[in-house]
Amino acid sequence: MTDRLTALRQTMTKQNVDLVALGPGAHLGWLVSVQPHGDERPLLFCVSQTYAGFLMPALEADSARQHTDLPFHCWSDDEGPGRAFDDLLATAGAENARAIVLDETMRADFAALVQDRLMQAKRQFTATTVGALRMRKDDREYRILKRNAQTADQAMQAAWAEMAPGMTETQVADIVRNAFKRQGVKPMFTIIGAGGNGAYPHHQTGETVLKRGDAIVMDIGGGMDGYSSDMTRMAVIGTPPEDYDVVHQVVEGAVQAALAAAKPGVKAHVVDDAARGVITDAGYGEYFVHRTGHGMGVEVHEPPYITATSETVLEEGMVFSIEPGIYLPGRFGIRLEDIVILRDDGPEILSDLPRDLRVLLD
């Protein structure tokens, strides 16, 4: 926690920021390992160069105190937060802050409270401060993410071992969730898209029955130690659909192109361009309907986003997905997804599970 506050203050100096104000959520949890209960009562964590403390509803103070020794400026329902927040700003030396950072995920009325008190301040969001720091993972975060990837490998293989014609998508998802639970991992999401359902990138797993010849998209993730896994693999029961092998090869080629393009100093859109170029050149461009990837950390989706328009410069330590896909309506979809951490010489894939098609009952 101390190291992250120090790093934040160093970044604030570089960005000429006088005050950072965060609400309950991922930014706050990452910065000081506290996740206080959030409701409509203003709850803020404010950081200046000389001070860091909470605007804390009295109703939440005793519970929150179990998780942090940082100072509280408490307020009660009968008095409102105004005086406590003024006291916090004064203690932080920020009553005349000229540049502030607001948590873009906080409630609008929380943000208004800050802006009403600091009307003269220039406002920005967290992209160049907390957000920028979160994008670069340290060794501890890498170890957690790597372990999470390994649990997903095992959960995927557990599903493959039991999948059979006649099962529903939901039953396959249950196998995955139970496999995560056996490893002490909280299931986060499980997309199982059989046959034509695989052509919906965010298919809602349901009661569709698996049958021979189905290509099955399997996108799974489980959480442990504050972080998650996220991977997508393909399985087929018996003989793959017509043209499946060709399309799978194209998607794998897009993955390889994206991996080759991902280097420190490269803009994120270059990685998307590489994957999209392979798919477009093969004649399937209109069927690649989403970005190539998203960052991952304390949130499953966070910066950097690997999109066709992103100007974010990739840096060593960034963690993100590479997940191109081709979705053929009414037939099948293919998505191959790995989470990578960017090293000085390129990406390291966290999963150990090959992206080859898993053929069941062959």
Stockholm file with secondary structure:
# STOCKHOLM 1.0

chainA/1-362         MTDRLTALRQTMTKQNVDLVALGPGAHLGWLVSVQPHGDERPLLFCVSQTYAGFLMPALEADSARQHTDLPFHCWSDDEGPGRAFDDLLATAGAENARAIVLDETMRADFAALVQDRLMQAKRQFTATTVGALRMRKDDREYRILKRNAQTADQAMQAAWAEMAPGMTETQVADIVRNAFKRQGVKPMFTIIGAGGNGAYPHHQTGETVLKRGDAIVMDIGGGMDGYSSDMTRMAVIGTPPEDYDVVHQVVEGAVQAALAAAKPGVKAHVVDDAARGVITDAGYGEYFVHRTGHGMGVEVHEPPYITATSETVLEEGMVFSIEPGIYLPGRFGIRLEDIVILRDDGPEILSDLPRDLRVLLD
#=GR chainA/1-362 SS CHHHHHHHHHHHHHHTCCEEEECTTHHHHHHHSCCCCCSSSCCEEEECSSCEEEEEEHHHHHHHHTTCCSCEEEECTTTCSHHHHHHHHHHHTCTTCSEEEECTTSCHHHHHHHHHHCTTSEEECGGGTHHHHHHBCCHHHHHHHHHHHHHHHHHHHHHHHHCCTTCBHHHHHHHHHHHHHHTTCEEEEEEEEEGGGGGSTTCCCCSCBCCTTCEEEEEEEEEETTEECCEEEEEEESSCCTTHHHHHHHHHHHHHHHHHHCCTTCBHHHHHHHHHHHHHHTTCGGGCCSCSEEECSSSSSEEEEECTTCCCBCCTTBEEEECCEEEETTTEEEECBEEEEEETTEEEESCCSCCSCEEECC
#=GC SS_cons         CHHHHHHHHHHHHHHTCCEEEECTTHHHHHHHSCCCCCSSSCCEEEECSSCEEEEEEHHHHHHHHTTCCSCEEEECTTTCSHHHHHHHHHHHTCTTCSEEEECTTSCHHHHHHHHHHCTTSEEECGGGTHHHHHHBCCHHHHHHHHHHHHHHHHHHHHHHHHCCTTCBHHHHHHHHHHHHHHTTCEEEEEEEEEGGGGGSTTCCCCSCBCCTTCEEEEEEEEEETTEECCEEEEEEESSCCTTHHHHHHHHHHHHHHHHHHCCTTCBHHHHHHHHHHHHHHTTCGGGCCSCSEEECSSSSSEEEEECTTCCCBCCTTBEEEECCEEEETTTEEEECBEEEEEETTEEEESCCSCCSCEEECC
//
